[in-house]
Amino acid sequence: MNSIIIGAGSAIAQAVIQSLHANAENIITVSRKLPDQSNPVIHGFTSDYSPTSIAKVIQQIKDLNLGSIDRVYICNGVLQNDNIKVEKRIEDLDPESFMSVLHSNTLTPILWVQALLPILRQQNCTITVFSARIGSISDNNLGGWYSYRASKAALNMLLKNACVEYAKRAKGVKILAFHPGTTDTPLSKPFQKNVPKGKLFSPEFVATSLEEIIQNLEVDGQLSFKDWQSKDILW
Ligand SMILES: NC(=O)c1ccc[n+]([C@@H]2O[C@H](COP(=O)([O-])OP(=O)(O)OC[C@H]3O[C@@H](n4cnc5c(N)ncnc54)[C@H](OP(=O)(O)O)[C@@H]3O)[C@@H](O)[C@H]2O)c1
């Protein structure tokens, strides 16, 4: 089994890597950060997620001669950083921040879905893309977080598009837009105060739940939008 984890620096990605590692799979990681070279089972690549860099990584993966990819995990997602703050009201919306969030949360994942197509196994292959319930238009009763919400809603639409095309060109590939629930990672750190008891998950719990979900997914040519309990989320 060959797995690739994009955005491998994510805390949830790290837990996914640990759980795959326990099953002695070939693991390929891609991150902006330098890879951990200490583990021979893990093939780590760096990327700035530009199209040129993505193409280079695809070639490097081909050069590994491991065969086609069975599992893809695309974990990229930015909520806040030094330059970007979540919007509480419409006046907070800043064009530059908005474009930056769209770039990392929406464009980067779909560029990988585009680039990986030729090297995916054409049977029982899954692509898991980390989305978020907050990208559900029908679930939006709170407002706020304009850029992040829009980035995940747009991500879901692009995945739906890809799914329609994959259903004709890569029938053996299933795409999952996954909501991990509120998980204890740097992304959620500033917002954990109001999370109800028992509702802040560890990355390890999320990785285990995701593994079970993937094992039970039907390759049906449809995009699934599921949470950590495998419950479908309304678009
Ligand atoms: N934690 C939660 O409560 C929660 C809830 C719902 C959904 N999610 C989603 O779950 C996924 C994983 O998040 P996490 O909680 O594990 O967060 P995290 O530890 O903060 O990881 C951040 C992720 O975003 C990537 N990233 C950061 N800056 C980027 C940039 N400029 N361009 C492209 N990618 C960039 C990182 O990739 P590198 O490896 O390159 O650093 C990494 O994959 C995200 O898609 C997030 O939206 C999380």
The ligand as a Gaussian input file, in Angstrom:
#p B3LYP/6-31G(d) Opt

LIG

0 1
 N       -8.037000      21.432000      13.954000
 C       -9.343000      21.563000      13.746000
 O      -10.117000      21.776000      14.700000
 C       -9.926000      21.437000      12.380000
 C      -11.331000      21.488000      12.225000
 C      -11.867000      21.381000      10.943000
 C      -11.035000      21.212000       9.854000
 N       -9.673000      21.184000      10.025000
 C       -8.837000      21.026000       8.839000
 O       -7.913000      19.970000       9.036000
 C       -6.722000      20.208000       8.257000
 C       -5.491000      19.984000       9.111000
 O       -5.437000      21.029000      10.075000
 P       -4.658000      20.949000      11.471000
 O       -5.673000      21.228000      12.505000
 O       -3.832000      19.714000      11.561000
 O       -3.764000      22.273000      11.344000
 P       -2.215000      22.579000      11.479000
 O       -1.512000      21.632000      12.375000
 O       -2.172000      24.042000      11.812000
 O       -1.688000      22.334000       9.965000
 C       -1.726000      23.335000       9.006000
 C       -1.728000      22.733000       7.613000
 O       -1.839000      23.782000       6.647000
 C       -0.721000      23.755000       5.769000
 N       -0.327000      25.124000       5.464000
 C        0.026000      26.112000       6.327000
 N        0.313000      27.243000       5.661000
 C        0.147000      26.951000       4.346000
 C        0.304000      27.692000       3.146000
 N        0.698000      28.975000       3.161000
 N        0.038000      27.091000       1.962000
 C       -0.366000      25.795000       1.930000
 N       -0.517000      25.040000       3.025000
 C       -0.261000      25.606000       4.218000
 C        0.363000      22.982000       6.484000
 O        1.203000      22.365000       5.529000
 P        2.809000      22.192000       5.683000
 O        3.048000      20.747000       5.955000
 O        3.340000      22.605000       4.360000
 O        3.241000      23.066000       6.828000
 C       -0.481000      21.969000       7.240000
 O       -0.867000      20.920000       6.367000
 C       -6.876000      21.625000       7.689000
 O       -7.328000      21.538000       6.347000
 C       -7.963000      22.238000       8.547000
 O       -8.665000      23.268000       7.858000
 C       -9.111000      21.281000      11.259000

